[in-house]
Amino acid sequence: MVDLKNQEKSGFSDVQRAARLSIAPMMDWTDRHCRYLHRLLSRNTLLYTEMVTSPALVRGGALHLLDFNASEHPVALQLGGSDPAELAEAARLGAEAGYDEINLNVGCPSDRVQSGLFGAVLMENPALVARCVSAMRAAVDVDVTVKCRIGVDDQNPEEILPEFLARVIATGCTRVSIHARKAWLQGLSPKENRDIPPLDYPLVHRMKELFPNLHISVNGGITTLDEAEAFLDAGLDGVMIGRSAYHSPADILCQADRRIYGDGADTTPEEAVRAMVPYIEAHLDGGGRLHQITRHMLGLFAGRPGARIWRRTLSEGVSKPGADVSLVLEALDQIETLAQTREAV
């Protein structure tokens, strides 16, 4: 299991090295509780926040959105916005909060994001993206990166993606993550945009050939460590995994340190559950609710015997009066008892 007690930011893990494998920023999913759990499973993987909008931080003063546990390092803050000055101020706030990287969202296709003129719609305005990145880089000393799509709507990715990346590189940005699908801003829902537009991995590889000094991570449709290793072996610098890492975190993260970074032993979900106990207790003591944490733990044993029992115990018990960390330990005991029974047969 990853030891978080003495994990310091300085010297702990170079963020570019960490970007060999990252967990994608996902709205409503990759909150601080989710990231704490993921860090218990992998010491090295780069973690991302949910997208935080620059207006929320700068105009709304919602600095609580920047809260994170020091053990989460290396951890990146993803910002959404389109005003260079406002993004620069939001980036400064993120850097002061201690984030290792500030990432600009140029990939989210939701209607709410479009109406605010940020996210994937910015693929239509690479000059504005360049001004935003330049302003952010001038405001902070940490890495400023971009997460984008290969294009939107009727754009030709073969034409627009090289121009987009060239403008980003001209700002001094050295790392991008490319979701290898178009985003259809008209006609598809955000959910449909995650699956329906076809993946174009070869285009991402061609961008690496065209811009060899740019650190490129590929995102979209990647579900296993085997696939991640194949992309790295083929010359890409990093792999970003989203939903699979959330729904089956142990499958992605428990072997990541050894296989992706050549560093450390494999972890187990059982160890992670035990390590979560004091974290959960502290959260409840501070007035938090058990569900806020356990909802991120439901997939820990996905694909293993007892996974259904684990999910059912947590899902049904979490809403009962007085539910506390003993529910998590009860669910873990059922998993371990089942494993012992199977071994004895």
C-alpha positions in Angstrom: 0.0 0.0 0.0 1.1 3.6 -0.7 2.3 5.3 2.5 0.8 8.8 2.6 2.1 9.8 6.0 5.3 11.5 4.9 4.5 12.2 1.3 5.8 15.7 0.5 5.3 17.8 -2.5 8.9 18.8 -3.0 10.9 16.0 -4.7 8.1 13.5 -4.4 7.4 13.1 -8.1 8.2 15.2 -11.1 4.9 16.2 -12.6 6.1 15.4 -16.2 7.2 12.0 -15.2 3.9 11.5 -13.3 2.0 12.4 -16.5 3.0 9.0 -18.0 -0.3 7.9 -16.5 -3.0 10.3 -15.4 -6.6 10.1 -14.2 -8.8 12.3 -16.3 -10.6 15.3 -14.7 -14.3 14.2 -14.5 -17.1 16.4 -13.3 -18.8 15.1 -10.1 -16.3 12.3 -9.9 -12.7 13.3 -9.3 -13.3 15.3 -6.2 -10.8 15.3 -3.3 -12.2 12.1 -1.7 -11.9 10.2 -4.9 -8.3 11.5 -5.4 -7.3 10.5 -1.9 -8.5 7.0 -2.6 -6.7 6.9 -5.9 -3.5 8.0 -4.3 -3.6 5.1 -1.8 -3.6 2.8 -4.8 -0.8 4.5 -6.8 2.0 6.8 -5.5 3.0 8.1 -8.9 0.0 8.6 -11.1 -0.9 12.2 -11.9 -4.4 13.1 -10.5 -6.7 15.9 -11.7 -9.4 17.9 -10.1 -12.8 18.3 -11.5 -13.0 21.3 -13.7 -13.2 24.5 -11.7 -14.4 27.6 -13.5 -12.3 30.7 -13.3 -15.4 32.9 -12.6 -16.2 30.8 -9.6 -12.8 31.4 -8.1 -12.2 35.0 -9.2 -15.7 36.5 -9.1 -17.4 34.1 -6.8 -14.6 33.7 -4.3 -15.3 30.0 -4.1 -11.8 29.2 -2.8 -13.1 26.1 -1.0 -13.1 24.5 -4.5 -9.3 24.4 -4.3 -9.2 22.3 -1.1 -7.1 19.2 -1.4 -5.1 16.9 0.9 -1.3 17.3 0.7 -1.0 13.5 0.2 -2.6 13.9 -3.2 0.6 15.2 -4.9 1.2 15.1 -7.7 -2.1 16.8 -8.4 -3.3 19.2 -11.1 -6.0 21.8 -11.1 -8.2 22.0 -14.2 -9.6 25.4 -15.0 -12.5 26.3 -17.3 -12.7 29.8 -18.7 -11.9 32.0 -21.7 -10.9 35.4 -20.2 -7.1 35.5 -20.2 -6.9 37.9 -17.2 -9.4 36.0 -15.2 -7.7 32.6 -16.0 -4.4 34.1 -15.0 -5.8 35.1 -11.6 -7.4 31.7 -11.2 -4.2 30.0 -12.1 -2.4 32.1 -9.5 -4.9 31.1 -6.8 -4.3 27.4 -7.8 -0.6 27.7 -7.7 -0.7 29.4 -4.3 -3.0 26.6 -3.1 -0.1 24.2 -3.9 -1.2 22.5 -7.1 1.6 21.0 -9.2 0.0 21.9 -12.6 -2.7 24.1 -13.9 -4.6 22.7 -16.9 -6.9 24.5 -19.2 -10.1 22.7 -20.3 -10.6 22.9 -24.1 -12.5 19.6 -24.3 -15.7 19.6 -22.3 -18.8 19.7 -24.7 -21.6 20.4 -22.3 -24.2 23.1 -23.0 -23.4 24.9 -19.8 -19.7 25.1 -20.8 -20.5 26.3 -24.3 -22.7 29.1 -23.0 -19.8 30.3 -20.9 -17.5 30.2 -23.9 -15.1 27.6 -22.6 -14.4 24.0 -23.0 -14.5 22.3 -26.4 -16.0 25.4 -28.1 -12.5 27.0 -27.7 -11.2 24.6 -30.4 -12.8 27.1 -32.8 -10.6 29.9 -31.5 -7.0 28.8 -31.1 -5.8 32.4 -31.0 -7.9 33.0 -27.8 -6.6 29.7 -26.3 -3.0 30.9 -26.9 -3.7 34.2 -25.2 -5.2 32.4 -22.2 -2.3 30.0 -21.9 0.2 32.9 -22.2 -1.5 34.8 -19.5 -1.7 31.8 -17.2 2.0 31.0 -17.8 3.0 34.5 -17.0 1.1 34.3 -13.7 2.5 31.1 -12.3 5.7 29.1 -12.0 4.1 25.6 -12.2 3.4 23.9 -15.5 0.4 25.2 -17.5 -1.1 22.5 -19.8 -4.0 22.0 -22.1 -6.6 19.3 -22.5 -8.3 19.4 -25.9 -10.3 17.4 -28.5 -9.1 16.7 -32.0 -11.8 19.2 -33.3 -15.4 20.1 -33.1 -18.4 19.8 -35.4 -17.5 20.1 -39.1 -13.8 21.0 -38.4 -11.3 18.8 -40.2 -9.0 17.5 -37.4 -6.1 16.9 -39.9 -6.1 20.6 -40.6 -7.1 22.3 -37.4 -5.3 20.2 -34.8 -1.8 20.9 -36.0 -2.6 24.6 -36.1 -4.1 24.5 -32.6 -1.1 22.7 -31.2 1.3 25.0 -32.9 -0.3 28.0 -31.3 -0.3 26.4 -27.9 3.4 25.4 -28.3 4.2 29.0 -29.3 3.1 30.1 -25.8 5.8 27.9 -24.2 3.4 25.2 -23.2 5.1 21.8 -23.3 2.4 19.3 -22.4 -1.0 18.6 -23.8 -3.6 15.8 -23.4 -5.6 15.0 -26.5 -9.0 13.3 -26.3 -8.9 11.5 -29.6 -12.5 12.2 -30.6 -14.3 15.2 -32.1 -16.8 16.9 -29.9 -20.1 17.5 -31.6 -21.4 20.7 -30.0 -24.7 20.5 -32.0 -26.6 17.2 -32.0 -25.0 15.1 -29.3 -25.3 15.2 -25.5 -22.2 15.3 -23.3 -22.7 11.6 -22.6 -23.0 10.8 -26.3 -19.9 12.8 -27.0 -17.9 10.4 -24.8 -18.8 7.4 -27.0 -20.3 8.2 -30.4 -17.6 10.3 -32.2 -15.1 7.8 -33.5 -11.6 7.6 -31.9 -8.7 8.6 -34.1 -5.6 7.4 -32.3 -3.5 7.5 -35.5 -4.0 11.2 -35.6 -2.6 11.6 -32.1 0.4 9.6 -33.1 0.9 11.8 -36.2 0.8 14.9 -33.9 3.7 13.4 -31.9 5.6 12.9 -35.1 4.9 16.5 -36.1 5.7 18.0 -32.7 8.4 15.6 -31.3 9.3 17.9 -28.4 5.7 18.3 -27.2 4.7 16.0 -24.4 1.5 14.4 -25.6 -0.9 12.2 -23.6 -3.7 10.4 -25.3 -7.2 10.2 -23.8 -10.4 8.5 -24.8 -11.6 4.9 -24.8 -8.6 3.5 -23.0 -9.6 0.9 -20.4 -6.6 -1.2 -19.4 -3.0 -0.9 -18.3 -2.1 -3.1 -21.3 -3.5 -0.5 -23.6 -1.7 2.2 -21.8 1.6 0.4 -22.0 1.1 -0.1 -25.8 0.6 3.6 -26.3 3.7 4.4 -24.3 5.7 1.8 -26.2 4.5 3.3 -29.5 6.1 6.6 -28.6 3.5 8.7 -26.9 4.6 10.4 -23.7 1.5 9.7 -21.5 -1.9 8.1 -21.3 -4.9 9.6 -19.5 -7.7 7.2 -18.4 -11.1 8.3 -17.3 -14.2 6.2 -16.6 -12.4 2.9 -16.3 -10.1 4.3 -13.6 -13.1 5.4 -11.7 -15.3 2.4 -12.0 -12.5 -0.2 -11.7 -9.7 1.8 -9.9 -7.9 -1.3 -8.7 -7.5 -2.7 -12.2 -5.8 0.5 -13.4 -4.0 1.8 -10.3 -2.9 -1.2 -8.2 -0.1 -2.2 -10.7 0.6 1.2 -12.2 3.6 2.1 -10.1 5.4 -1.1 -11.0 4.3 -1.3 -14.7 4.3 2.3 -15.8 6.9 3.8 -13.5 9.1 0.9 -12.5 8.7 2.0 -9.0 7.3 0.2 -6.0 5.3 -2.9 -5.3 1.7 -3.5 -6.3 -1.1 -2.4 -3.9 -4.4 -4.0 -3.1 -7.9 -2.6 -2.6 -8.1 -4.3 0.8 -5.1 -2.3 2.0 -6.6 0.9 0.6 -9.9 0.3 2.4 -8.1 0.0 5.7 -6.0 3.1 5.0 -9.2 5.0 4.3 -10.6 4.4 7.8 -8.9 7.3 9.6 -9.7 9.6 6.6 -13.3 8.6 6.8 -13.4 9.1 10.5 -11.9 12.6 10.2 -14.4 13.5 7.5 -17.4 12.4 9.7 -16.0 14.1 12.7 -15.9 17.3 10.7 -19.6 17.0 9.8 -19.2 15.3 6.5 -21.4 12.4 5.3 -20.3 8.9 4.7 -21.8 8.7 1.2 -19.5 11.6 0.1 -16.6 9.1 0.3 -18.1 5.7 -0.1 -19.6 6.5 -3.5 -16.1 6.6 -4.9 -15.3 3.2 -3.3 -18.1 1.2 -4.9 -15.9 -0.1 -7.8 -12.9 -1.1 -5.7 -13.5 -4.8 -6.1 -15.0 -4.7 -9.6 -14.5 -8.0 -11.3 -13.6 -9.9 -8.1 -15.6 -12.3 -6.1 -17.8 -10.4 -3.6 -17.9 -7.2 -5.7 -21.7 -7.3 -5.7 -21.8 -7.8 -1.9 -19.4 -5.0 -1.4 -21.5 -2.6 -3.5 -24.8 -3.7 -2.0 -23.6 -3.4 1.6 -22.3 0.1 1.1 -25.2 1.3 -1.1 -27.9 0.0 1.2 -26.3 0.8 4.5 -24.9 4.3 3.8 -28.3 6.0 4.2 -29.2 4.3 7.5 -29.2 6.4 10.6 -25.9 6.4 12.4 -24.0 4.9 9.4 -20.3 5.3 10.0 -16.9 3.7 9.2 -18.0 0.4 10.7 -20.2 -0.1 7.6 -17.1 0.0 5.4 -15.3 -2.5 7.7 -18.3 -4.8 7.6 -18.3 -4.8 3.8 -14.6 -5.5 3.8 -15.0 -8.3 6.3 -17.5 -9.9 3.9 -15.0 -9.6 1.0 -12.2 -11.2 3.0 -14.4 -13.9 4.5 -15.5 -14.9 1.0 -11.9 -15.0 -0.2 -10.9 -17.2 2.7 -13.9 -19.6 2.0 -12.9 -19.9 -1.7 -9.3 -20.6 -0.7 -10.4 -23.3 1.7 -12.5 -25.1 -1.0 
